[in-house]
Amino acid sequence: MNENRVEFLNDEYFMKQALMEAQYAEEKGEVPIGAVIVCKGRLIARAHNLTETLNDVTAHAEMQAITAAASILGGKYLKDCTLYVTVEPCPMCAGALGWSQISKIVYGANDEKKGYSRFAPNVLHPKTEVVSGILMSDSVHLMKKFFEDKRR
């Protein structure tokens, strides 16, 4: 099996973990975005949106995951780590990820209204690799369902 195929399977596996976190967020009435951070093949942090629960606009899934991972690693830099998140990070989260020097970001759905690539495409660390579209339809479905249910 070639190396790219193995990496794709890993990305899909970890994105499924992020999707589970997004479902936890939805169950709490939060916007269903989930994130996990993997370091050297080991899942070290799980998080989901907590902005409503904590009454904190900065409590995005990515921010929660960054804090948890830094605590586990005992340092602020997330080199050799990959963030898996169900939706493209916003500029705030992308800025924090840039400061963390995270090695790779994998996300499911693009966020054409509030995503970092629209407002701050150069905010990430120059060495950060970005992969998008992994399990995109699952991420999009969760978001659409959440906002359709909210409008009822």
N, C-alpha and C positions, 0 to 999 in steps of 0.2 A: 504494500500500500504506500503511495507516495506521501511525502511530508505535508503537502498542502491539504490533502484529503483528511489527514489526521487532525490538523489544525482546525479545519472546518467543523469536524465532529466535536472537537473540544469547544469551539465557539458556540455551537448549537446547544451543547449540554449546559454550559454556563449561562447562556441566554435563557434557557428554560428555568434556571434557578432565579434569575432576575424577574421573569414573568410570574413566578410563584410569589415573589415579594410584591409585585404590582397587584396581584389578587388580594393579598393581605391589606394593602392600602385601600383598595376598593371596598373591602368588607368594613373598613373603619370610616368610610365616607370621604376618604382622601382621593385626590386625583391618582389614578392607578399607574404610577411609575415606580418601578423597582430597580434595584441595582445590587450587584455583587462585585467584590474585588478579589481577584485571584493573584497570588504571588508564587511564582515558580511552580505552577500546577496545583497549588493548594488554595482552596477557597478560605479567605481570612476575614471577610466582612460581608454582611447581608444588611440591606436597608431598603426602606420604602419611604415615600412622602409622608411627612408628619406635620405639614404646615397648619392643618386644622387642629390636630390633636395638641400641638404645642403652642398654637396661636403665634407662629413664628414664620414669617415669609421666607426666611433663609433655610428652613428645615426640609429642603429638597432631598430626594433619595441619594443623589450623588454626594451632597454635603455630609449627610449622615454616614455614608459609606467611607468617605475620605477620613472622617474623624475616627471611626472604628478601626480602619486599617492602620492609620498612623499610631493609634494606641497599641494595637497588636504588635506592630513592628518596632515600636519604641523610637520612632523618629518621624519627621515631617515629610520626608521624601518617599515617593512610591515608585522608585526605579525598580525594574523587574516585575512590575505589577500591571495587570490589565483590569480595567473597569468594564463591566457588562451592564448596560442600562437599556431599558426598554424604549426610551424616547431620546432623541438627540438632546444633549445638554443645553441649557440656556447659557447666556453670556456669563452670568454670575458663577455657575457651576464650572463652566469651561475655564474661567479665570482661575478658580481654585485648583482645578486639575492641572493647569499650566504651572502654577506655583509648586504643585506637588511633584512635578517632573514625571508624571506617570508615563510608563512606556507605551501603553496601548489603550485605546478606547474603542469598544465595540458597542454599537447601538442598533436598535431595531428600526424604529420609525423616524423619519425626518420630522422636524418641527418647523414648518415653513413660516409660522407666525412669530415664534419666540426662540428659535434655535440659534446657537452661537454662530453657525456658518453664515447666517444672514447679517448679523449685527457686528460680530467680532471674529472674522474668520482667521485672524492671525494670533489669537489669544493663547492658544496652546503652546506648550514647549516645542521648539523646532524638531526635536527628535521623536515626538509622540506620533505613533502610527494610528490612523483612524480607519475603522472598517464599519460600514453601515449596511443595513438591509438584512441582518441576520434575524430570522423569524419575524420579519416586518409585518406580515399579515396578522399574526397573533397580537402584536403590540398595537397595531392600528385598530383591530377589532375591540380590544379592551378599552381603548380611549373612546372610540365612537359609542360603544354601548354605555359607558359611564355618562357621557354628556347627553346622550339621548334620554337616558333614565332621569337625569337631573332636570331636563326640560319638561318632563311630564307633570 
